[in-house]
Every structure is written in C-alpha cells, then in structure tokens.
Amino acid sequence: MKPSILIVDDEKTVRYSFKVMFEDEYRILTAEDGESALNVLETSYIGVDVVFLDINMPGMSGIEALKKIKVITKNIPVIIMTAYGYSDTAIEAMQQGAFDYLTKPLDGNELKEVIEKALASARLQKAVSYCDGTNKVSDPDKEETIVGKSKAILDVCKMVGQVADTDVSVLITGESGVGKELVARAIYNHSHRKGRPFMAVNCAALPEGVIECELFGCEKGAFTGADKRRLGRFEQCDKGTLFLDEIGDMSLATQAKVLRVLQDGSFERVGSNETIRTDVRVIAATNKNLLSEAKKGRFREDLIHRLNVFSILIPPLRERKEDIPSLSEYFLSRALKGIGKPIKGFSQDAINLLISHQWPGNVRELENVIKRAVVIAGGKILDAGDLIFDTETTEREPSDRVLDTGPSIKASHGLHQVIDGMFDMAVKTNNTPDMYHSIIADVEKRLIQKALRATKGNQLHASELLGISRVTLRKKIQDYNIISE
C-alpha cells in the first residue's frame, strides 16, 4: 500500500501541485484548513503517514493545528510550510514537535528528500517499543528494540530516522552502557543496506597488532602465526555496515588506515601491496571526547571530521528516568523467557527504588539488576529487597536518602542481614584477615547456586541471568566445586 501524505493548505494550487508531483508514488490527501485536517486524521480508515501543514491559514493557524495534531498522535511527522521564513516561527514550530520547516516556493527534489526522511522516521517511531499505561511491553521478544517514551529517546529515534537511509558516517556518543550498539543496529535495520552484512568490532578489546588484521585482513606469512590468508572486516562487509565500537581506544596507526578507507574506500591487507576497494558504511561509537583526545595527541582530528558527518548523543539513564519503568518491564520479559517463574511485575517500592538509583552503569546495569532480581525472587512480584545493584557504594541524591528510611525500600535488605551475620561471626571467631574474600566468595557461590536452580542447571540461561559470560560461570562452578542439582 502506498504511504499516505496529507497536504493542508488554503491555496488550491499548492494542493494540486503535490498531487501532480507525487500521486504516482504516494496516496495524497488534502485539506484546506486546520479543522478539515483534524477531521481527516480522526476519520481516515487507512491512516496518514506524513503531514504537510501551511503556517498561515484562515481560522486555525498552522501552529494551533500542529498542537492539536500532536494531541491526536505524536508519531506522525509534520512538516511546516510557509512563505515567510521567520526564525521565531520556525523555532516555535520545532518546539511544538514539527519534523521540519520549509519555506515557499517549494522545490520538488527537496520535497521528495524530506518526504523520504519523514517516512523513515515514521517507520522507526512505529518500531519503538514502550510501556503504555498498563505497563505492557509491546514487543519483548524483539532482539534489537529501542525502549522508552522520554523526549530524549524519541529525539534519538528521530535522528536515526533522518540518517538511516543515507550512506553518511555516523558517530554515536554517550557513556558506557547507554545502548550505542543498539542505536547502530537501528540505523542499519532502517537503511537500504539491511540484508547486507552488519559487523561489530570492539576496538578496546583487541590489541594493536590484532585489530589491524581484524579490520583489514592479512596474507599468509605476514607475521608469525599467519598460516593462511584472512579476510578483514572491511572486505567481508562490502556493501554492508561496519560498527566500530569504542573507536576512541584505537591506535593512531590503525586510525590512519581507517581514515584512508573513509576517504577513498581502499586498503591493503597486512603483508600485501594489492589495493582492495570496498563499499562500507561506517558507524562509530565512543564514550570519550574525541576532540579532547585529539588535543592530547591520542586521536586524529581529520578522522573525527570523517566520522562525525552525523552525530547522535545518547543521554545517560539518570537523565531520562521516565524510561526506567518501561525498560524494567522489557528486561523482566526478556529475563523470564525459558525460566518458568510466575513473576508478574514490580511492586511500587521496587519501581521507586529503581527510579531513585543513579545508574552509573546505565541501561546495561539496569538489565543486570533485573536479571539478578529474577534469580533471587521467591514471589510473583519483584520487591525492593530483590534488587541488588552493581555498586552499593554509589552516592545517591538527597531525594534518595529521604526515600531510604525503611526496610521496605532498601535494596537487598535480606542480603544485608546475611552479610551482617557473617561479619559478626568472623569477628567473634577472630577470622578477620581473610574476611573480605571469604564473605564475597560465599555470597557469590550462593548466587550461582540460586541461578542454576532457577534455570534447572542450564548454564547458558544462568550466565544470562547473572550478567556474566558462560566461560566465567564455568570457571566459578569449578572454583567453588558447585555440583549441579
């Protein structure tokens, strides 16, 4: 079915021009004033994907109509049209949620580009999963889902929609754990390169000598241990998308080679003089200030300009706390898959505690907390006592200290009692030199045993619940001599 576009303008020639230019590609609906436009939006049985709205019309103004449209639906992109390019009007329109602001006369090519960007943004908005008033997650089974309903996360979605179907390089910035790779995959999934390779490389996890071979490949005999030709990610990812995570940790020598690929699409494998050409879209991410790193001589400024054609900043979780209930429900749905526990949701004390926490580990920390709570919980509702944070020493805001007045909202209250008892016993028996390691080991062993019981001995599911790798879990099982029940 063709996408539907609503043209709202009191000038008949403008409405007619849109039909002439675009009716072969889109379903064109028209309205001559704001009231008629609202009636179309409320009664159209097919729905409207994009709205073009004139700012100056008899009766209801374009800004007033825009406000009412946003009440009906926040997800339809609205493009404001005007013959007068007043900056204050443009600012007000964007503040009210306009997708773009165009001045007449309108250019056909420009209109086509804006329409496609708006449609891409609309598709992404529909894909965003968030909790409604009933706290039900719309798509908990989807692997790559952007979850949230805050203005900050919807702004990120809008930017993804604007840039996804282009080929420009994108730099995603934000603290560790905010979901930079998730946004990179959203860009890929809404691009024309979807269906071609998507590969992610963690630049911080690979030594300098390894990452060069990983990215560009190597010839047999190029170095000790190179017993065969190996294709690098740039070569494997031809016509696809390469995600360079933590690019701020990449060495200067490797940066120079990446810069060349971005400039002319060519490179050589390690140990070869043969020039290889590739067509790869690069999306990079970092939690560092690259301009500051460049001033310190640790990052190439020319590479920053190549990467930062379009930038997306993902705000930390503490700055968008209205997303925490939605995210918590989503992670709970994911954690319960394959477990069989009859957990239905969260108590209000648990939600209050989750919102009050400052989340230094961001969304990743929240996911780990929910996984651990699922392992620990014994009832059908997750309570504050089931929540164990990645760091219990994180300083809370004054409002948190006001809330933290009773055992009903203290994190892991029962666990605190256990640790207090173990501490007192160690002091009484004069077994204090190794107290720290002994208590930590005992708590860790009990947590792993609980996870294994909850997952009926499935080590893969247990490692996912605990937020650790399967290799780490196996080592802990051996270290603590844990026998699977």
Beta strands, then each sheet from edge to edge (+ up, - down):
strand 1: 4-8
strand 2: 27-31
strand 3: 50-54
strand 4: 78-82
strand 5: 100-103
strand 6: 170-173
strand 7: 198-202
strand 8: 241-245
strand 9: 266-268
strand 10: 275-277
strand 11: 281-286
strand 12: 310-313
strand 13: 345-346
strand 14: 381-382
sheet 1: 2+ 1+ 3+ 4+ 5+
sheet 2: 7+ 8+ 11+ 6+ 12+
sheet 3: 9+ 10-
sheet 4: 13+ 14+
end
